[in-house]
Amino acid sequence: MLSHIWWSLPLTLLVFYFAKKLSIRLKLPIFNPLLISMAVIIPLLLMTHTPYAHYFAGSRILNDLLQPAVVALAFPLYEQLHQIRAQWKSIITICFIGSIVAMVTGTAIALWAGATPEIAASVLPKSVTTPIAMAVADSIGGIPAISAACVIAVGILGAVFGHNLFNLLKIKTQASRGLAMGTASHAVGTARCAEMDHVEGAYSSLALMTCGIITSLIAPFLFPILLHLFG
């Protein structure tokens, strides 16, 4: 087992750099930089018998930058502020419905599949950004680490397949695509939207933040109801 963790930060940065280059060159959704990085780093940790705690400790600064990075997504939102002001009622309604659907579907499926209340509580906040999801899961009796894994999985799925689904359903409005992605796939989906179009990125940022607030406020009251209905 490797006892030194100094290499985890440069390894992460190097792998992501080449994954980003590969993604730009191939231009295929399946080659998402985050997905490629996971596919390289996870087997490497397993082969070297390196505990995740050691790896995380060496690259903790990246985790600490997560929250400022989410806040930085507000910049494209500011650029579209004049349009958002005119549509705020529709936007709030869409984000509210989307948040409720995301929480209900994830929790219900988990409980129907035989998950414990603790696991179901961890799955509930899967569609909001990691810091909020972990805090929500902890507040309702879930496991923050499992919530973080669910958030990553949902984000990658949205980033990889989201725009293909939009095209299949012939959803072309930038605001609609952005709101849908931000509601379902949080920061990872928002980053993908920002790469595709700055307007999409702005609306996705808005949905990301709005749904995070809605989920954190409603989850403690909604989870006991879902547990009673589907548990």
C-alpha positions in Angstrom: 0.0 0.0 0.0 1.3 3.4 -0.9 1.6 5.4 2.4 2.4 8.8 0.8 -0.4 10.9 -0.6 1.6 13.8 -2.1 1.0 12.4 -5.6 -2.8 12.4 -5.4 -3.2 16.1 -6.3 -0.8 16.2 -9.3 -2.3 12.8 -10.5 -5.8 14.2 -10.4 -4.9 17.3 -12.3 -2.8 15.5 -14.9 -5.5 12.9 -15.5 -8.2 15.5 -15.8 -6.1 17.6 -18.1 -5.6 14.8 -20.6 -9.2 13.7 -20.2 -10.3 17.2 -21.1 -8.0 17.2 -24.2 -9.4 13.8 -25.2 -13.0 15.1 -24.8 -12.3 18.2 -26.9 -10.7 16.1 -29.7 -13.3 13.3 -29.9 -16.3 15.5 -29.2 -18.4 12.6 -28.0 -20.6 12.9 -24.9 -19.5 9.6 -23.5 -15.9 10.9 -23.2 -16.9 13.2 -20.4 -13.7 14.4 -18.6 -15.1 13.5 -15.1 -16.1 10.0 -16.3 -12.7 9.4 -17.9 -10.9 10.6 -14.8 -12.9 8.3 -12.6 -12.3 5.4 -15.0 -8.5 6.0 -14.7 -8.1 6.9 -11.0 -10.4 4.4 -9.3 -8.7 1.3 -10.8 -5.3 2.9 -10.0 -6.3 3.2 -6.3 -7.5 -0.3 -6.3 -4.4 -1.7 -7.9 -2.1 0.1 -5.5 -4.3 -0.7 -2.5 -4.5 3.0 -1.6 -7.3 3.9 0.7 -9.6 6.6 -0.5 -9.1 8.5 2.7 -5.3 8.8 1.8 -6.1 9.9 -1.8 -8.7 12.4 -0.6 -6.4 13.9 2.0 -3.8 14.6 -0.6 -6.2 16.4 -3.0 -8.5 17.9 -0.4 -7.9 21.4 -1.9 -9.9 20.4 -5.0 -12.9 19.5 -2.7 -12.5 22.8 -0.9 -12.7 24.7 -4.2 -16.0 22.9 -5.1 -18.2 25.5 -3.3 -16.5 28.6 -4.8 -16.8 26.9 -8.2 -20.5 26.5 -7.8 -20.8 30.2 -6.7 -18.8 31.2 -9.9 -21.5 29.6 -12.0 -23.6 32.7 -11.0 -21.7 34.9 -13.5 -23.5 33.7 -16.7 -26.7 34.0 -14.6 -25.9 37.7 -14.1 -25.5 38.1 -17.9 -29.1 36.9 -18.5 -30.6 38.7 -15.5 -32.9 40.9 -17.6 -34.6 37.8 -19.2 -34.8 36.0 -16.0 -36.6 38.8 -14.3 -39.4 38.7 -16.9 -39.8 34.9 -16.4 -39.2 34.4 -12.7 -42.6 33.0 -12.0 -42.3 30.3 -14.6 -38.8 29.5 -13.5 -39.7 29.1 -9.9 -42.6 26.8 -10.8 -40.5 24.6 -13.1 -37.7 24.3 -10.5 -40.2 23.5 -7.7 -41.9 20.8 -9.7 -38.6 19.4 -10.9 -37.2 19.3 -7.3 -40.3 17.5 -6.0 -40.2 15.0 -8.9 -36.5 14.3 -8.4 -36.9 13.7 -4.7 -40.1 11.6 -4.9 -38.9 9.4 -7.8 -35.5 8.6 -6.3 -36.8 7.9 -2.9 -39.7 5.8 -4.1 -37.6 3.7 -6.4 -35.1 3.1 -3.6 -37.7 2.0 -1.1 -39.5 -0.2 -3.6 -36.2 -1.9 -4.4 -35.9 -2.8 -0.7 -33.5 0.0 0.5 -33.3 0.9 4.1 -34.6 4.3 5.2 -31.0 5.4 5.7 -30.1 4.5 2.0 -33.4 6.1 0.8 -32.5 9.3 2.6 -29.1 9.3 1.0 -30.7 8.9 -2.5 -33.3 11.7 -2.0 -31.0 14.7 -2.7 -29.3 13.1 -5.7 -30.2 15.9 -8.1 -28.7 18.8 -6.3 -25.0 19.8 -6.1 -22.7 17.8 -3.8 -22.3 20.2 -0.7 -26.1 20.7 -0.5 -26.9 17.0 -1.1 -24.5 15.9 1.7 -26.0 18.4 4.1 -29.6 17.4 3.3 -28.8 13.7 3.6 -27.2 14.2 7.0 -30.2 16.3 8.2 -32.7 13.5 7.3 -30.7 10.5 8.5 -28.9 9.6 5.3 -25.2 8.9 4.6 -23.5 11.9 3.0 -20.8 9.8 1.3 -23.5 7.8 -0.5 -25.3 11.0 -1.5 -22.1 12.3 -3.0 -21.7 9.1 -5.1 -25.4 9.4 -6.2 -24.8 13.1 -7.2 -21.8 12.2 -9.2 -23.6 9.4 -11.0 -26.6 11.5 -11.8 -24.5 14.4 -13.0 -22.4 12.2 -15.3 -25.6 10.6 -16.8 -27.0 14.1 -17.5 -23.8 15.5 -19.0 -23.4 12.4 -21.2 -26.9 11.8 -22.4 -28.9 15.0 -21.6 -28.4 16.8 -24.8 -29.0 13.7 -26.9 -32.3 13.3 -25.1 -33.1 17.0 -25.8 -32.4 16.5 -29.4 -34.5 13.3 -29.5 -37.4 15.1 -28.0 -36.8 18.1 -30.2 -36.4 20.5 -27.3 -34.5 23.4 -28.9 -35.2 26.3 -26.5 -32.0 27.2 -24.7 -33.8 28.2 -21.5 -35.8 25.0 -21.4 -32.7 22.8 -22.0 -30.7 24.7 -19.3 -33.5 24.6 -16.7 -34.0 20.9 -17.3 -30.3 20.1 -17.0 -29.7 22.2 -13.9 -32.7 20.7 -12.2 -31.7 17.1 -12.9 -27.9 17.1 -13.2 -26.7 20.0 -11.0 -23.2 21.3 -11.4 -21.9 18.6 -13.8 -24.8 19.1 -16.2 -24.4 22.9 -15.8 -20.8 22.7 -16.8 -21.8 20.8 -19.9 -24.5 23.3 -20.7 -22.0 26.1 -20.4 -19.7 24.4 -22.9 -22.6 24.1 -25.4 -24.1 27.6 -25.0 -23.8 30.5 -22.6 -27.5 31.0 -22.3 -28.1 27.3 -21.5 -25.4 27.6 -18.9 -27.0 30.7 -17.3 -30.4 29.0 -17.0 -28.8 25.8 -15.8 -27.0 27.8 -13.1 -30.2 29.3 -12.0 -31.9 25.9 -11.8 -28.9 24.5 -9.9 -29.1 27.2 -7.2 -32.9 27.4 -7.0 -33.4 23.6 -6.8 -30.7 23.4 -4.1 -32.6 25.9 -2.0 -36.0 24.2 -2.6 -34.6 20.7 -1.8 -32.9 21.8 1.4 -36.1 23.5 2.6 -38.6 20.8 1.7 -36.6 17.5 2.1 -36.9 17.3 5.9 -40.7 17.5 5.7 -41.1 15.4 2.5 -38.9 12.5 3.5 -41.1 11.3 6.4 -44.2 11.4 4.1 -42.4 9.4 1.4 -41.2 6.9 4.1 -44.8 6.5 5.2 -46.2 6.1 1.7 -43.6 3.8 0.2 -41.7 2.3 3.1 
